[in-house]
Amino acid sequence: MGDTDTSPDFVDGVRVEWARTYPHVDTSPIEVIGRVNRISSLALHQLDRALAPSGVTRVEFEILCALARADRPLRASEVTAVTMTSGASTTKHADRLTRIGLLERLPFERDGRVVLLQLTPAGRDLVDAELPSRIERDRRLLDGLDEHERQALADLLRRVSRNAEASGS
């Protein structure tokens, strides 16, 4: 099995502070959700720093990644749905990505009012260059967990993710 270090972390400190301030409130959900949020914040901060030299923001990179994963050009509304940004934000970022040559807009054959978004070769090159580094940073976050522990964690988080998605609809 992996490392069983149970020394206190940032979230443990937060729970102690809440217990002192609100002793009657059960803050046990922070054990999980607080850590998920903290890990996400730290990972996204690392991604921001890594992307800085490329000149694209994290949201712009997520848009490029959504298009890179797709097997076809996507409508802006489809990009909005997978990146969980607002429609206005998607449009703003798509405009900038088009101006800097990473994205192109294509007419939709069935409806001239609809525009499709597609990576340019330069956009594909950027994703090809940055994605492996992002995956490696994520892999390092899982250091100390064996394959069984990683799978168990993924399974548990999948259940929490489904709960979040169900409560958000």
N, C-alpha and C positions, 0 to 999 in steps of 0.2 A: 504494500500500500504506500501511498504518498506521504508527504510530510504531515505530521499531526500537530504542528505548532499551534497552540491555542493562546499565545500571548495576546494581550489586548491590542486592538487596532483603533483607528479613528472613530468607528461606529460605536465601539464599546464606550469610549469617552462621551459621545453624544448621549448614549442611553443613561449613563451615570448622571449627566447634567439634567436630563429630562426627569429622571427619578427624583432628583433633589427638588426640582421646580414643581413637578406634578406627580407626587408620589401615588396618587390614586388612579393614574392612567397606566394601563398596560401597554408599554412601548415595545413589546416583543416583536411586532411586525418589522420594526426598524432593523432587527437582526438580519433580515433578508433584503427587504426593499431598500433600506438605507445603504446596504453594501452594493446592491445592484446599481443604485444611483451613483454612488461614489466611484465604483469601477467604471461605469459609463462616462462620468465626467473626466476621470483621469485618462481613459483611453481616447476620448474625443480631443482632449487637450494635446495629447501626444500626436494625434492625427493632424490637428491644426498646425503644430510646429513642423511636422514632416512635410506638409503641403505648402508651407510658406514660400519656399524657393520656386515652386512651380507657378505661383501667381494665382492659384485657384483656391477658393474657400472650401471648407468642408461640405457645405450644402451643394456647391457647384460640383465637387467631386462625387457626391452621392447621385446627382443628376447624371453625370457622365457614366457612373457605374450602372445605374438603372438601364441606361441605353446600351451599355456594353453587354449586359446580361440578356437583353431582349433579342429575340430571333428576327425582329423586324423593327422598322421605325415606329415610334410611339407618339400618340397624341399627347399634348401637354397635360390633359386631364389624367392620363394614365401615369405619367411621370409624377404628377402631384399625388396620386393615390399611393404609389410605392415609396415615395420619399417622405410622405406625411408632412409636406409643406403646404402653404396656401397656394391657390391658383395664381394670385398676384406675385407671390415670391417665385414660383416656377417661371412665370413670364419674364420677370426682371432678370433672373439668373440665366435663362435661356437667351435673352437678348445679349447679355454680356458675353456668354460663351460663344455665341454666333459672331460677335464683333471681334473676339480674339482668335477665331478660327478653329475652335474645338467642336463646334456643333453646326449643323446646317438644318434649315427648314425646307421641307418638301411639301408640295401640294398633295392633298389627299384626293385620289382619283374619283371617289364616289361622291365627295361633297367639297366643292371649292372653298367653302368657308372654313374648313378644318385644315390645320397645318400639322404635319408630322415632324418630329424631331429625330435627328439621326447624328451619330458621331461622324466627324470628319476623320481622315487618317491621323491627323495630329491629335485629335481627341482620343482615338484608340491607342495611340502611342503613349499618351499620358497615363491612361488607365493601366496599360501593360507595364509601365515603369513603376507606378506607385502601388498597385494592388498587392504584389508579392511582399513588399515591405510592410504594408498594413497587416497582412495575414501573419507575418512573422512577429510583429509587435503583439498581436492578439495571442499568438502561440506562447510567447514569453509570459503573458499574464496567467497562463495555465500551468506554468512550471511547477513541479512538485506534485501534480496530479497524474496518476497513472491512467491508462486508457479506460479502465472500468470506472474510475471516479469521474473522469471527464464525461463519459456517457451518462452516468447517473445524474450528474449536475445538469447536463443538457436536457435529459428527460424531465427532471423536476422543473427547470426553468421553462420548458415548453408548456407545462401545465399552468404555471403562473402566467405565461404569455397569453394563453387561451383565455384565462380569467380576465386579464386586462383588456383583451380585444372584445370579449363579450360584454364587459361593463362599460366599454366606451361606445357601444353602438346604440 
